[in-house]
Amino acid sequence: MTSFTVSCACGERFHADEGSIGRRARCRCGRTVELQPPPNIVLPAAKRTSHRSARRTSGRAVRVLRFLAWCYLAAIVAVAAVMWGLGDRWWPATVLLFMGRWVFLLPLILLVPASLALRRRLLLPLSLGAVVALGPVMGGRVGWARPFAPSGGMPLRVVTFNADGGSFLASNLPRLLQEWGADVVLFQECGEQLAAATERVPAWHWHHVSDLCMLTPLPILAADVMDRSSLANVRRDEGPTIGGAGYVARYTLGTPNGPIHVTNLHLETPRKGFEGFMAGDVQVLRLNTTLRDLESELARRWVDGGHAPTIVAGDFNTPVESRIFEEHWGDLADAFSRVGFGLGTTKYNGWIRIRIDHVLTDDAWRPRAVQVWTDLGSDHRPLVADLVLVKH
């Protein structure tokens, strides 16, 4: 069997034979070198033909892989641009907002091992694509503002949780309140058992309206509920199938630093729109989106009715990439977007994982830390945010 020697650019030498032709070897310096015989070594005609065919096949595979790698990067950038630019303004982009976005990582399961085997430099576009998929597309955060969180100021811990009735939570509420160490607890989809349990917590003040419950050891100075008659009119005008079930309650709480405003909200779900979409009626999805837009507009206008430091928290049923969220709530600081780490998933529905529960603040507050709590028997997870009052 014919043998030969191949030198790397850094000087390392490899001894190979006919069976190694076409393979790639990694040098100590990190470079790779293809094992090919020098021109002065003549192989039998049959072996030359076989090796040329193998090289052609390998070359075609590399070209296809290069095309797929760069197409993946271009496609995932396009997905991110459509989500952030047209989400809830164009129905295909709305579908992207609420689908299981982890599917955009699936092509990497095949492309990354292929690149490791055939052409490692293609890991560059694949790595860039993975960063876009995990960040702008899936909503990953790195807590960029956490190092700048103020050390002084009045701390306040807020918990918001769509309890999905809260029967499990009701029997464990005192223990969980102690674990959370919260100053304000906001529940959405607060069922009768949970509402009754909030009334039995000693030394805590409570308020209930519709499916919203609020608990706090701070004195409740005022409680108001947003008038929903205009939303009911929209529902009658445009049909009962598009829903319109959001509720908003605003509280004025007394603190050592003066009164603060805390809003608990549960805005309209896109579920009914997608039920119509799955039945083949895109118009139901469009009408549902219109209603969600109007509801957020009314809620935001009503929330802005005071001048005290403001916190808005709850189940927005809308991710931060949505144009509805950006236009009506984007000027407020999202605690997880600022100081959270990871995906921050709060909604679990089958294969769908999404962040639609938020704690927002005006510029009187700075978020210090935020975490998504463990499973408590709901399809949502509690969101626990540590805030600091820096202006009053």
N, C-alpha and C positions, 0 to 999 in steps of 0.2 A: 504494500500500500504506500502510495506516494505521500511524503510528509514535507512540510515547509514551515518557514518562520515568518511571523508578521510582527512588525514593530509599532508600538503606540507612539503618538506624538511626543509623549513625555519620556520616551526611551525604554519603557518596559517591553519585553519581548514575549511572544506567545508561540509555542510549538504546536502545530496542528497537523491533521492528516485529511484525506479526502472526505471522510465522514463528517468533518467539522465545517466544510465549506459553506458559506452563507450565514453562519451563526455570528452573533455579536458577543464580544468579550469586554468586560469592564476593567479599566486600568485602575491602579492605585490612586491616580490623580483625579479620578472621577470621569474621565473621558471613556468613550466606547469605541471599539475598533471592529470592523467586519473582517472575518477570517476568510481571505481570498488568496489563492496561490499567486506568487509573482509571475510575470510574463515568461520568465525563462523555464518555468516548470510546465511541461506539456502533459496533459492528461489524455487518456484514451478517448476516442471520439464519442463513444457511448456515454462516458462519464461527463464529458464536456456538455453534451446535449442535455443530460439530466440536470446538471448544475445550472445551465442557462435557463431551463424551464422553471427550476425552483426559484431562481432569482426573479424571473418575470412574474411568477405567482406572488412572491413576497412583495415585489414592487407594487403590484395591483392592490394587494391588501393594505399596504401603507397608504396608497393614494385614497382608497375608499375610507380608511380610518381618518385620515387628515380632513377629508371632506365632512365626515360626520362630526368630528370634534369641533370644527369651526362653525358648522351649522347649529350644533347644540348651543354654543355660546351666543350666536346671533339670535336664535329662537328664544332663549331664556331672557336676554336683554329686551327683546320685543314684548314678551309676556309681562315683564316688570313695567315697561313703559305704558302698555295698554291698561294694566291694573291701576297704576298711580295716576294716569292721565284721563282715563275714561270710565273708571269704576263707578257704577251707579249713574252713569250718563249714557251708556251704550249697553244694551242688554247682554251681548257676549262678554263684555268686560265685567258686568255684574256677576255672571256665572263664574268667571275666574276668581272673583273676590271670595265667593262662598263655597268653592269646591275644596276637596282635599288637596292642598297644594304640594304635599309631599310627593305626589306622582311625578313632579318635575325632576326629582332626584333619581328616578328609576333608570333613565338611560345611562347614568354613570356606572351602574352595576355591570354593564357590558363594556362600556368604552374605556374605563380606567384599567381593567386587567388587560384589555387588548393593547392599550398604549404601553403598558409595562412590558409586554412581550415583544412588540414590534417597533415602537418609536417613542421613547420616553419624553422627547421634547414636546409631544402632543399633550402631555400632562399640564402644560401651561394654560392653553385655552380651556381645558376641562376644569382646572382649578379655579380659573376666573368664573366659569359658568357656575360652579358649585357655590362660590361666594355670593353671586347674584341670586341664586336659588335660595340659599339659606337666609340672606339678608333682605333685599327689597321684595322678593317674591313671598317667602314664608314668614317674614316679619322678625327675623332674628335681631337681637339687640346686644350691645356690648357694655351698656352702662356708662356711656362716655361722660355723663355729668356727675357721676358719683364722687370722683375726687374733688369736685368743686362745691360739694354740699356744705352749707354753713355749719359751724360748730356751735354758734349761739342762736338765740331765738327760742320761741315757745314751741315745744314739740307736740305733735298731734298724730295719733295712729288711727287710720281709717280702714275699716274692713267693709267691702261690698261683696255680696254673694247672692246669686240667683239660686234659691234653695230648692226649687222644684217641689214646692209644698212644705218641705222641711220636717217631715214626720220623724226621721232619724235625728235631725238636729234638735228637735224639741226636747227629747229626753236627755240630751247631753249639753244643753245650752250653758249652764253655769260653769261646767268644766271647760268648754271651748272659750267662753269669755275670759276665763283666767289664762288660758294658753295664748290667746290672741293679745291680751293686754291692751285692748283697744279703748280709745276715747269715744269713738263714734262707730256704730255698727249699722249697716244698711242692708236690708233684705229685700229681694224681689221674689215674686211668686211665693209669698209668705202665706202658708195655709193656716187654717183655724188652730191646729195644735200648736204650731210655732208661735202664732200671734198670742195665744193664751199663755205660752211659756214665757214670752217677753214680759208679760204683766206680773209674773211671779218673781222676777229677779230683784232681790232687795237692793235698795239704794240706787237703782237705775231708773231713768225716766224713759218712757216709751210713747210711740205714736203709731197708729195704724190708719191706713186709707187704701181701699181696694186691695191690691196684692202687694202693697208696700208696707214694710215695718221698719221702725227706727228705734234703736236703743242707745242711750248715752248716760254716763254719770253726770254730765254737765246739765245745767238748768236749761229747759226749753223755753225761750222767751216768746217765740211766736211760731206758728205752723200754718202754712198756706198750701192749697192744692190748686194746680193749674186747671182752668176751665177748659173742658174738652168738647164743648158744644160745636165749635167749628169743625173739629175732626169728625164728629158724628154726622154733620151735614155732608162732609166729603164722602163719608161712607155710604150715605143714602143716595147721593147723586151718582156715584160711580160704581155702585154695586156692592153687595155684602160680601162677595168673595175676596175682596182685597184687604179685609181686616180693619184695623184701626184701634188697637187695644193698648196703646201706651198710656202710662200714668206718670205724673211728675209732682213731687211734693218738695217744698222748700221750707227749711227750718232756720230760725235765728237762735243761736246757742250762746249762752254766756260763758266767757272765759276770763281768766285773770288779766288778759290783755285786751278785753273789750269784746263786743259781740262779733260773731262770725256767721256767715251764711253757708249752709250745707244743703245741697239738693240731692234727693234720692229719685232716680228715674228708671223706668222700664219702658223703652221705646218699642215701637211696632216691629214685629218679626218679619223677615223676608220669606218665612216658610210658606205662607199662603200663595205668594207669588210664584215660588218654585213648584208648588203643587200644581198650579195652573200650567206652568211651563212644561212640566213632565207629562201633562195631559195633552200637550200640543198647542196650548194657547199662550203665545208670547205676550199678548196684550195684557193678560192678568199680571204677568211679571212687571210690565211697564207701569201699570196702574198702582201696583203695590209699591214700586220704587217712588212714584210721584207722592203717594201718601206718606211714606217714610221721610221724604224730603220736606214736606209741609210740616210734619210733626216735629222734626228737628228744628225747623225755622221758628215755629211757635214756642217750643220749649226754650230755645236759646234766648229769644226775645223776653220771655217771662223770667228766666233765670237772671237776666241783667237788670232786674227791677230794683236792686239795692246797691249800696255803696260799701258794705262791709267786706272784709276778706272772704273770698268765695271758693268753695269746693263743690264740684259736680261729680257724682259717682253713681255707678249702677250698670245695668245691662243695656247698652246702647243698641245692641243687635246690629252693629255696624263696625267693621274693622277700620283701622286708621288710614288704610289706603283709599277708602271711599271718598269720592268728591263730596258727597253729602256730609261726611264727617269733617272733611277739611274746610268746607265753606262755612259750616255753622259752629264747629267746635275747635277748629285748628289754631285759633289764636290763644287758646288755653294750653297749659303745659300738661302733657300726658306723662304721668309718673313713671310708667313702665318704659315708655320710649326714651325717657331721660336717664333713669338709673337702673332699669331692669337688665337682666342678663339672660340670654337664651331666647326661646320663641314666645314665652309668656302665654301659652295656650290656656284659655279659660273655658272654652266650649268644646265638649266632646260629644259628637253625634255620629255613631258608626265610624266610617272611615274619614269623616271630616274633623279636622282639628283647626281651631281658629281663635283669635283673640278679639272678643267683642265686648268684654267687660272692662271698664276703664275708671281710673281716678284722675280727674282733671282739676287744675287749680289756676287761679289768676296769678298776677305777678307779686301778690303779697306773700305767696308761699314758695318754698323750694322743696322739691322731693329729696329725701335723704336715702331711702332704701325702699324696695318693693319686692314682694315675693308672692308666688302663686301657691296657695295652701294645698294640702292633700285632699283626696276624694272624701266627701262627706255625704254621699248618697244622692247626689244630683248630677245632671249632665253638664253642670258648670262647676268651676272650682272657685273658692274664695280668693279674692285679691286683697292683700294686706299691704298698705302703703304707709310709710313713715314720712311725715311732712314737718316742715319747720316754718313758723310764721316769722317773716323777716320785716314786714311792714304792717303798721296798724294805725 
